[in-house]
């Protein structure tokens, strides 16, 4: 059962959890058809935002362009701990923010997606 937590700010422990876990991103197209997949580059930008690099330009990318409502979930099976955030995605395509965010990465071309965290759930 999912328990909605107070606020939209990740604690230090939750930030560490998202940075140390495989995170799955859920998107949907304008018809509501879901897409779910792992995002290896997804990590915490700050206590109120997640960030990932869109470099395959596939389903999730197309869905975010069409429908900015997303969810990201991380799970630690060993400790039976999981969190999900719901939020709004903002796509940065070749702008100054994207260029700065990609500095030091090994990606030749990618767009950057920033997710505003709106809700945080503890999953049981």
matplotlib code that plots the C-alpha trace (Angstrom):
import matplotlib.pyplot as plt

x = [0.0, 1.3, 1.4, 1.4, 4.1, 3.8, 5.3, 7.2, 10.8, 13.0, 14.8, 18.5, 17.9, 15.4, 17.8, 20.5, 18.0, 17.1, 20.7, 21.7, 18.8, 17.7, 14.8, 12.0, 10.2, 6.5, 5.1, 2.0, 1.1, -1.9, -4.2, -3.2, -1.2, 1.5, 5.2, 7.5, 11.3, 14.5, 16.4, 20.0, 20.8, 18.0, 19.3, 18.5, 19.1, 18.1, 15.5, 12.6, 13.8, 14.9, 16.9, 17.8, 19.4, 17.2, 19.5, 17.5, 14.7, 12.3, 9.0, 9.6, 11.0, 8.0, 5.6, 7.2, 7.0, 3.2, 2.3, 4.5, 2.9, 5.4, 6.1, 9.5, 9.9, 13.0, 13.0, 15.5, 14.4, 17.0, 15.5, 11.9, 11.9, 10.5, 9.6, 7.7, 7.4, 4.8, 5.7, 5.8, 8.7, 10.4, 12.4, 15.6, 16.6, 20.0, 19.5, 22.1, 20.7, 21.1, 24.6, 25.7, 24.0, 25.7, 29.2, 31.5, 29.1, 30.1, 27.0, 27.5, 23.8, 21.1, 18.3, 17.8, 14.6, 14.0, 11.1, 9.4, 8.5, 4.8, 4.1, 6.2, 4.9, 6.4, 5.5, 4.9]
y = [0.0, 3.5, 6.1, 9.7, 11.5, 15.2, 17.8, 17.6, 17.8, 14.7, 14.1, 13.5, 9.7, 9.7, 11.6, 9.0, 6.3, 7.6, 8.2, 4.7, 2.7, 1.8, 4.2, 3.4, 6.2, 6.0, 8.2, 8.1, 9.4, 11.7, 8.7, 7.5, 4.5, 3.9, 3.4, 2.2, 1.7, 2.1, 5.3, 4.7, 8.4, 9.5, 11.1, 13.8, 17.4, 18.9, 18.1, 19.1, 17.9, 14.8, 14.9, 12.5, 12.6, 11.6, 10.2, 7.4, 9.7, 6.8, 6.2, 8.1, 11.1, 11.3, 10.9, 13.6, 15.9, 15.1, 14.7, 16.2, 14.2, 11.5, 9.2, 7.8, 4.8, 3.3, 0.0, -1.7, -5.4, -6.4, -4.0, -4.0, -0.2, 1.8, 5.3, 6.9, 10.5, 12.1, 15.2, 17.4, 17.0, 19.9, 19.1, 21.1, 20.8, 22.2, 25.2, 26.6, 24.5, 21.3, 22.2, 22.8, 19.7, 17.5, 18.9, 16.1, 13.4, 11.0, 11.8, 13.3, 14.5, 14.3, 16.4, 17.0, 16.3, 17.9, 16.6, 18.9, 16.7, 17.2, 14.2, 11.6, 8.1, 5.4, 2.1, -1.0]
z = [0.0, -0.9, 1.9, 0.8, 2.8, 3.9, 1.6, -1.7, -0.3, -0.2, 3.0, 3.0, 3.4, 0.5, -1.7, -1.0, -1.7, -5.1, -6.0, -4.9, -6.4, -9.9, -10.6, -13.0, -14.8, -15.7, -18.5, -20.6, -24.0, -24.7, -24.9, -21.5, -22.7, -20.1, -20.6, -17.8, -17.9, -15.9, -16.2, -15.3, -15.4, -13.2, -10.0, -7.5, -8.6, -5.3, -2.6, -4.8, -8.2, -10.0, -13.3, -16.1, -19.5, -22.4, -25.0, -26.7, -27.8, -27.6, -25.9, -22.6, -24.5, -26.8, -23.9, -21.8, -24.8, -25.1, -21.4, -18.7, -15.8, -14.7, -11.8, -10.7, -8.3, -6.6, -4.8, -2.5, -2.5, 0.1, 2.7, 1.4, 1.0, -1.9, -2.7, -5.5, -6.6, -8.8, -10.6, -13.7, -16.2, -17.9, -21.1, -21.7, -25.4, -26.2, -23.9, -21.4, -18.6, -20.6, -21.7, -18.1, -16.8, -19.5, -18.8, -17.8, -19.1, -21.8, -23.9, -27.3, -27.5, -25.0, -23.7, -20.0, -18.1, -14.8, -12.7, -10.2, -7.2, -6.3, -4.2, -2.3, -1.4, 0.8, -0.9, 1.2]

ax = plt.figure().add_subplot(projection="3d")
ax.plot(x, y, z, "-o")
ax.set_aspect("equal")
plt.show()
